[in-house]
Each structure stands twice: as structure tokens, then as C-alpha cells.
């Protein structure tokens, strides 16, 4: 028996796969055990190193860092996504003098490091660190959003566009009302993954002295001493993971909700010569 993409593994292949999985798990467990023992020998798990998290000032500093991180990420996402939609429409335009320059701009933005764009905005325009961080994130992520949505549109069957043109829609109307909604729904996992990348890239604001979470914990570690470096960054990593998981779960919920609405809105069309279902 075989599927469309690959041959279904037989008993021998499944046994080899199982053995490989067991060996991999054992190796991972061994690495984790060695890491834990090494940290224990260095006194990382001593209670006094973690006692700092019982102080309100420490959590106030962390909360300020989280607020700055979420503020920059939220503003950048709200601006970058619509801009990405616009760039996508310009990138796939039928007009060459719109399509070609847009392609060049997108390639440039995708190839530029985010931190360089932040520094450029900060130094050239003498803006605040918040504006520099947001501008850098918007410029880079709008280009990525545009390419993700363009890939979604190109993955649609050609009949979708042809049907829109056949009922009298213009090329732009077909893109906007028929293709874009389907492309966004299809590429939602990739869009969410890029939102997570955008959120993590706020940590680059440390370079332009923006007080996001990474800079907050770095300042805290410098103030408290090197012995608190691991606990502080461990908590910061846990916070980043929790925020990213929350964003992913929210996107899954939105996708499921949209799928249920689409399924519930499908009307039953009776076939000629039959009575409507009651």
C-alpha cells in the first residue's frame, strides 16, 4: 500500500524508525541530564539565587520590559500586515511599472538585517528608540507578509480568478474579494509563524537602547551580579515562550472559528426536480 506522497513503511522500516526514535530520546535525555548536573555543580539551583523573584521591584522591571515588548510588537504588526497586503497587490499587479519596482523594493527589504534598519531610522531621522524599533520591524515584516500572501494567491486554482473575471469583476476586484481571503486563510499558519518571529525580533531593540524585555533582564543581571545571570535569563526565556505559545493558540482558535463560520454559512442548494430538505 502507498500514499500519494510516499510508500507506507513496512514492518522492518517501522522497527528501524522505532529504534531510531528510542536512541534519539535517550541521547536527548543524556544531554539534558549532563546539563542539569553541570548547572547543579555551579550552584545554579541554590535557593538564594532564585530568591530575587520574591521582590516586587524585580517583577516591576520585568513587567515594564514585557509591556515595551508587546507594545512594539503590536504596533509593528498592525502596520506591517496591511502594508504587506498592499505590497502584495502591487507585486502581482498586471502593470509592469508597478510590479517591477515593488519586486525590487521587496527583495531589498527582505535582504536587509532588521537591526540595520533600526539603526538607520534611529541615526538618520533622529527618532526615539521605540519608533526605530517599530520602523525596522514594519519594513522587514511587511515584505515577508507580502511574499507569504503572494505564495498563497499563487497556490490557488486558476479557476478562482477566471471565475471572478467571468462574472464581470476587474482584475483588482478579483484579487481583493475572491483570492485574498482564501490566500490569507490558507497561509494563516505561516502568517502566525511570522508574527512570532516579529515578536522575538523586538529583542533587537536592545541595540538601539529600547527598554524591551531582553534589555530589562540584562540591566537587572548587571545590577544584581553575574551569579543571577542564569535565573534572570531563564525567566525571560520562559516568558518569551509563554507569549509565543499564546499567540499561536490564539491563531489556532481564530482559524477554527473561521472554519466553523464558513461551514455554517454554506447553504443547501436543492437539485432540480427534488424537494428541499426539511
The 8 nearest C-alpha neighbors of each residue, nearest first, counted from 0:
[[1, 7, 6, 2, 8, 9, 5, 3],
 [2, 0, 6, 7, 5, 3, 4, 8],
 [3, 1, 5, 4, 6, 7, 0, 8],
 [2, 4, 5, 1, 6, 7, 0, 8],
 [5, 3, 2, 6, 1, 7, 0, 8],
 [6, 4, 2, 3, 1, 7, 8, 0],
 [7, 5, 1, 2, 8, 0, 4, 3],
 [6, 8, 1, 0, 5, 9, 2, 12],
 [9, 7, 12, 13, 6, 10, 11, 1],
 [8, 10, 12, 11, 13, 7, 14, 6],
 [11, 9, 13, 12, 14, 8, 15, 16],
 [12, 10, 14, 13, 9, 15, 8, 16],
 [13, 11, 15, 9, 14, 8, 10, 16],
 [14, 12, 16, 10, 11, 15, 17, 8],
 [13, 15, 17, 11, 12, 16, 10, 18],
 [16, 14, 12, 18, 17, 13, 19, 11],
 [17, 15, 13, 19, 14, 18, 12, 20],
 [16, 18, 20, 14, 19, 15, 13, 21],
 [19, 17, 15, 21, 20, 16, 14, 22],
 [20, 18, 16, 22, 17, 21, 23, 15],
 [19, 21, 23, 17, 18, 22, 16, 24],
 [20, 22, 24, 18, 23, 19, 25, 17],
 [23, 21, 25, 19, 20, 24, 26, 18],
 [24, 22, 20, 26, 21, 25, 19, 27],
 [23, 25, 27, 21, 26, 22, 28, 20],
 [26, 24, 28, 22, 23, 27, 29, 21],
 [27, 25, 29, 23, 28, 24, 22, 30],
 [26, 28, 24, 30, 29, 25, 23, 31],
 [29, 27, 25, 31, 26, 30, 32, 24],
 [28, 30, 26, 32, 27, 31, 25, 33],
 [31, 29, 27, 33, 32, 28, 34, 26],
 [30, 32, 34, 28, 29, 33, 35, 27],
 [31, 33, 29, 35, 34, 30, 28, 36],
 [34, 32, 36, 30, 31, 35, 37, 29],
 [35, 33, 31, 37, 32, 36, 30, 38],
 [36, 34, 32, 38, 37, 33, 39, 31],
 [35, 37, 39, 33, 38, 34, 32, 40],
 [38, 36, 34, 40, 39, 35, 33, 41],
 [39, 37, 41, 35, 40, 43, 36, 34],
 [38, 40, 36, 42, 41, 37, 43, 44],
 [41, 39, 37, 42, 38, 36, 43, 35],
 [42, 40, 38, 39, 43, 37, 44, 36],
 [43, 41, 39, 40, 45, 44, 38, 48],
 [44, 42, 38, 41, 45, 39, 48, 229],
 [45, 43, 42, 39, 46, 48, 38, 49],
 [46, 44, 42, 43, 47, 48, 49, 39],
 [45, 47, 49, 48, 50, 44, 43, 42],
 [48, 46, 50, 49, 45, 51, 44, 43],
 [49, 47, 46, 50, 45, 227, 51, 43],
 [50, 48, 46, 47, 51, 52, 230, 45],
 [49, 51, 47, 52, 48, 53, 46, 54],
 [52, 50, 53, 49, 54, 48, 57, 47],
 [53, 51, 54, 50, 49, 57, 58, 55],
 [52, 54, 51, 50, 55, 57, 49, 58],
 [55, 53, 52, 56, 57, 51, 58, 50],
 [54, 56, 58, 57, 59, 53, 52, 60],
 [57, 55, 59, 58, 54, 60, 61, 52],
 [58, 56, 60, 59, 55, 54, 52, 61],
 [57, 59, 61, 55, 60, 56, 62, 52],
 [60, 58, 56, 62, 57, 61, 55, 63],
 [59, 61, 63, 57, 58, 62, 56, 64],
 [60, 62, 58, 64, 63, 59, 65, 57],
 [63, 61, 59, 65, 64, 60, 58, 66],
 [62, 64, 66, 60, 61, 65, 59, 67],
 [65, 63, 212, 211, 61, 67, 62, 66],
 [66, 64, 62, 68, 212, 67, 63, 69],
 [67, 65, 63, 69, 64, 68, 70, 62],
 [66, 68, 211, 70, 64, 65, 69, 63],
 [69, 67, 211, 65, 66, 71, 70, 212],
 [68, 70, 72, 66, 71, 67, 73, 65],
 [71, 69, 67, 73, 72, 68, 66, 74],
 [70, 72, 74, 68, 69, 73, 133, 75],
 [73, 71, 69, 75, 198, 70, 74, 76],
 [72, 74, 76, 70, 75, 71, 69, 77],
 [75, 73, 77, 71, 76, 72, 70, 78],
 [74, 76, 72, 133, 137, 78, 73, 77],
 [77, 75, 79, 73, 78, 74, 80, 72],
 [76, 78, 74, 75, 79, 80, 73, 81],
 [79, 77, 75, 76, 80, 81, 82, 74],
 [80, 78, 141, 137, 76, 82, 75, 81],
 [79, 81, 83, 82, 78, 76, 141, 77],
 [82, 80, 84, 83, 79, 78, 85, 77],
 [83, 81, 79, 85, 80, 84, 141, 86],
 [82, 84, 141, 145, 80, 86, 144, 81],
 [85, 83, 81, 87, 82, 86, 145, 80],
 [84, 86, 82, 88, 87, 83, 89, 81],
 [85, 87, 89, 83, 88, 84, 145, 90],
 [86, 88, 145, 90, 84, 85, 89, 149],
 [89, 87, 85, 91, 90, 86, 92, 84],
 [88, 90, 86, 92, 87, 91, 98, 97],
 [89, 91, 98, 87, 88, 101, 92, 102],
 [92, 90, 88, 89, 98, 87, 93, 149],
 [93, 91, 89, 94, 98, 90, 88, 97],
 [92, 94, 95, 91, 98, 97, 170, 89],
 [95, 93, 92, 97, 96, 98, 91, 89],
 [94, 96, 98, 97, 99, 93, 92, 100],
 [97, 95, 94, 98, 99, 100, 101, 93],
 [98, 96, 95, 94, 99, 100, 89, 101],
 [97, 99, 90, 95, 101, 92, 89, 96],
 [98, 100, 102, 101, 95, 97, 96, 103],
 [101, 99, 103, 102, 98, 97, 104, 96],
 [102, 100, 104, 98, 103, 99, 90, 105],
 [101, 103, 99, 105, 100, 104, 90, 106],
 [104, 102, 100, 106, 101, 105, 107, 99],
 [103, 105, 101, 107, 102, 106, 108, 100],
 [106, 104, 108, 102, 107, 142, 103, 109],
 [105, 107, 109, 103, 104, 108, 110, 102],
 [106, 108, 104, 110, 105, 109, 103, 111],
 [109, 107, 105, 111, 110, 139, 106, 104],
 [108, 110, 106, 107, 111, 105, 139, 142],
 [111, 109, 107, 108, 106, 112, 105, 139],
 [110, 112, 108, 109, 113, 107, 115, 116],
 [113, 111, 115, 114, 110, 116, 109, 139],
 [114, 112, 116, 115, 135, 111, 117, 139],
 [113, 115, 117, 116, 112, 203, 118, 135],
 [116, 114, 118, 117, 113, 112, 119, 111],
 [117, 115, 135, 119, 113, 114, 118, 120],
 [118, 116, 135, 131, 114, 120, 115, 132],
 [117, 119, 121, 115, 116, 120, 122, 114],
 [118, 120, 116, 122, 117, 121, 123, 115],
 [121, 119, 117, 131, 124, 118, 123, 122],
 [120, 122, 118, 125, 126, 131, 119, 124],
 [123, 121, 125, 119, 120, 124, 118, 126],
 [122, 124, 120, 119, 125, 121, 118, 126],
 [123, 125, 120, 126, 122, 121, 119, 131],
 [126, 124, 121, 122, 123, 127, 120, 131],
 [127, 125, 121, 124, 130, 131, 128, 120],
 [126, 128, 129, 130, 131, 121, 125, 209],
 [127, 129, 131, 209, 130, 207, 132, 208],
 [130, 128, 132, 127, 131, 133, 209, 71],
 [131, 129, 133, 127, 132, 128, 134, 126],
 [132, 130, 117, 128, 134, 121, 120, 129],
 [133, 131, 129, 135, 117, 130, 134, 204],
 [132, 134, 130, 136, 75, 135, 131, 71],
 [135, 133, 137, 131, 136, 132, 130, 138],
 [136, 134, 117, 116, 132, 138, 137, 133],
 [135, 137, 133, 139, 134, 138, 140, 75],
 [138, 136, 79, 134, 75, 140, 135, 139],
 [139, 137, 135, 136, 141, 140, 134, 108],
 [138, 140, 136, 142, 108, 137, 141, 109],
 [139, 141, 143, 142, 137, 136, 138, 144],
 [140, 142, 83, 79, 144, 143, 138, 139],
 [143, 141, 145, 140, 105, 144, 139, 83],
 [142, 144, 140, 146, 145, 141, 147, 139],
 [145, 143, 141, 83, 147, 146, 142, 140],
 [144, 146, 83, 87, 142, 148, 143, 147],
 [145, 147, 149, 143, 144, 148, 150, 142],
 [148, 146, 144, 150, 149, 145, 143, 151],
 [149, 147, 151, 145, 150, 146, 182, 144],
 [148, 150, 146, 152, 151, 147, 87, 145],
 [151, 149, 153, 147, 148, 152, 146, 154],
 [150, 152, 182, 148, 154, 149, 153, 186],
 [153, 151, 182, 149, 154, 150, 155, 178],
 [152, 154, 150, 155, 151, 149, 156, 182],
 [153, 155, 151, 152, 150, 156, 182, 149],
 [154, 156, 153, 152, 157, 151, 159, 182],
 [157, 155, 158, 159, 154, 160, 153, 152],
 [158, 156, 159, 160, 155, 161, 153, 162],
 [157, 159, 161, 156, 160, 162, 155, 163],
 [160, 158, 162, 157, 161, 156, 163, 178],
 [161, 159, 163, 162, 158, 157, 173, 164],
 [160, 162, 158, 164, 163, 159, 165, 157],
 [161, 163, 165, 159, 160, 164, 158, 166],
 [164, 162, 160, 173, 165, 161, 166, 168],
 [163, 165, 168, 161, 167, 162, 166, 169],
 [166, 164, 162, 163, 167, 161, 168, 160],
 [167, 165, 163, 164, 168, 162, 161, 169],
 [168, 166, 164, 165, 169, 163, 162, 173],
 [169, 167, 164, 163, 172, 173, 166, 170],
 [168, 170, 172, 171, 173, 164, 167, 163],
 [169, 171, 173, 172, 174, 168, 164, 160],
 [172, 170, 174, 173, 169, 175, 168, 88],
 [173, 171, 175, 169, 174, 170, 168, 176],
 [172, 174, 170, 177, 163, 171, 175, 176],
 [175, 173, 178, 171, 172, 179, 177, 176],
 [174, 176, 172, 179, 173, 177, 171, 178],
 [175, 177, 173, 172, 174, 178, 179, 180],
 [178, 176, 173, 174, 179, 175, 180, 181],
 [177, 179, 174, 181, 180, 182, 152, 176],
 [178, 180, 182, 175, 181, 174, 177, 183],
 [181, 179, 183, 182, 178, 177, 184, 176],
 [180, 182, 184, 178, 179, 183, 185, 177],
 [181, 183, 151, 179, 185, 152, 184, 180],
 [184, 182, 186, 180, 185, 181, 187, 179],
 [185, 183, 181, 187, 182, 186, 180, 254],
 [184, 186, 182, 183, 187, 181, 151, 188],
 [185, 187, 183, 189, 184, 188, 151, 182],
 [186, 188, 190, 184, 189, 185, 183, 191],
 [189, 187, 191, 190, 186, 192, 185, 250],
 [190, 188, 192, 186, 191, 187, 193, 147],
 [189, 191, 187, 193, 192, 188, 186, 194],
 [190, 192, 194, 188, 193, 189, 187, 195],
 [193, 191, 189, 195, 194, 190, 188, 196],
 [192, 194, 196, 190, 195, 191, 197, 189],
 [195, 193, 197, 191, 196, 192, 198, 190],
 [194, 196, 198, 192, 193, 197, 243, 199],
 [197, 195, 193, 199, 194, 198, 200, 192],
 [198, 196, 194, 200, 195, 199, 193, 72],
 [197, 199, 195, 72, 196, 200, 201, 194],
 [200, 198, 196, 201, 197, 202, 195, 239],
 [201, 199, 197, 202, 198, 203, 196, 136],
 [200, 202, 203, 199, 204, 198, 68, 72],
 [201, 203, 200, 204, 213, 199, 205, 211],
 [204, 202, 205, 201, 200, 206, 114, 207],
 [203, 205, 209, 202, 206, 207, 201, 132],
 [204, 206, 208, 203, 214, 209, 207, 202],
 [207, 205, 204, 208, 203, 114, 209, 118],
 [206, 208, 204, 205, 209, 128, 118, 117],
 [209, 207, 205, 206, 210, 204, 128, 214],
 [210, 208, 204, 128, 205, 207, 211, 129],
 [209, 211, 214, 215, 64, 208, 67, 212],
 [210, 212, 64, 68, 67, 214, 213, 209],
 [211, 213, 64, 215, 65, 214, 68, 216],
 [214, 212, 216, 215, 211, 202, 217, 205],
 [213, 215, 217, 205, 212, 211, 216, 210],
 [216, 214, 212, 218, 213, 64, 217, 210],
 [215, 217, 219, 213, 218, 214, 220, 231],
 [218, 216, 214, 220, 219, 215, 213, 221],
 [219, 217, 221, 215, 216, 220, 214, 222],
 [218, 220, 216, 222, 217, 221, 223, 215],
 [219, 221, 217, 223, 228, 222, 218, 224],
 [222, 220, 218, 224, 219, 223, 217, 225],
 [221, 223, 219, 220, 224, 218, 217, 225],
 [224, 222, 220, 221, 219, 227, 225, 226],
 [223, 225, 221, 226, 220, 222, 227, 228],
 [226, 224, 228, 227, 220, 221, 223, 229],
 [227, 225, 224, 228, 48, 229, 223, 43],
 [228, 226, 225, 230, 229, 224, 48, 220],
 [227, 229, 225, 220, 231, 226, 230, 232],
 [228, 230, 232, 231, 227, 233, 43, 226],
 [231, 229, 233, 227, 232, 228, 234, 49],
 [230, 232, 234, 228, 233, 229, 227, 216],
 [231, 233, 235, 229, 234, 230, 236, 228],
 [234, 232, 230, 236, 235, 231, 229, 237],
 [233, 235, 237, 231, 232, 236, 230, 238],
 [234, 236, 232, 238, 233, 237, 239, 231],
 [237, 235, 239, 233, 238, 234, 232, 240],
 [236, 238, 234, 240, 235, 239, 241, 233],
 [237, 239, 241, 235, 236, 240, 242, 234],
 [240, 238, 236, 242, 237, 241, 243, 235],
 [241, 239, 237, 243, 238, 242, 244, 236],
 [240, 242, 238, 244, 239, 243, 237, 245],
 [243, 241, 245, 239, 244, 240, 238, 246],
 [244, 242, 246, 240, 245, 241, 195, 239],
 [243, 245, 247, 241, 246, 242, 240, 248],
 [244, 246, 242, 248, 243, 247, 249, 241],
 [247, 245, 243, 249, 244, 248, 250, 242],
 [248, 246, 244, 250, 249, 245, 243, 251],
 [249, 247, 251, 245, 250, 246, 244, 252],
 [248, 250, 252, 246, 247, 251, 245, 253],
 [249, 251, 253, 247, 252, 248, 254, 246],
 [252, 250, 248, 254, 253, 249, 255, 247],
 [251, 253, 249, 255, 250, 254, 256, 248],
 [254, 252, 250, 256, 251, 255, 257, 249],
 [253, 255, 251, 257, 252, 256, 250, 258],
 [256, 254, 258, 252, 257, 253, 251, 259],
 [255, 257, 253, 259, 258, 254, 252, 260],
 [256, 258, 254, 260, 255, 259, 253, 261],
 [259, 257, 255, 261, 256, 260, 262, 254],
 [260, 258, 262, 256, 261, 257, 263, 255],
 [259, 261, 263, 257, 262, 258, 264, 256],
 [262, 260, 258, 264, 259, 263, 257, 265],
 [261, 263, 259, 260, 264, 265, 258, 257],
 [264, 262, 260, 261, 265, 259, 266, 258],
 [263, 265, 261, 262, 260, 266, 259, 267],
 [266, 264, 262, 263, 261, 267, 260, 268],
 [265, 267, 264, 268, 263, 262, 269, 261],
 [266, 268, 269, 265, 275, 276, 270, 264],
 [267, 269, 266, 270, 275, 265, 271, 276],
 [270, 268, 275, 267, 271, 273, 274, 276],
 [271, 269, 273, 272, 268, 274, 275, 267],
 [272, 270, 273, 269, 274, 268, 275, 267],
 [271, 273, 270, 274, 269, 275, 268, 276],
 [274, 272, 271, 270, 269, 275, 276, 268],
 [273, 275, 276, 269, 272, 270, 271, 277],
 [276, 274, 269, 277, 273, 268, 267, 270],
 [277, 275, 274, 269, 267, 273, 268, 270],
 [276, 275, 274, 267, 269, 273, 268, 266]]
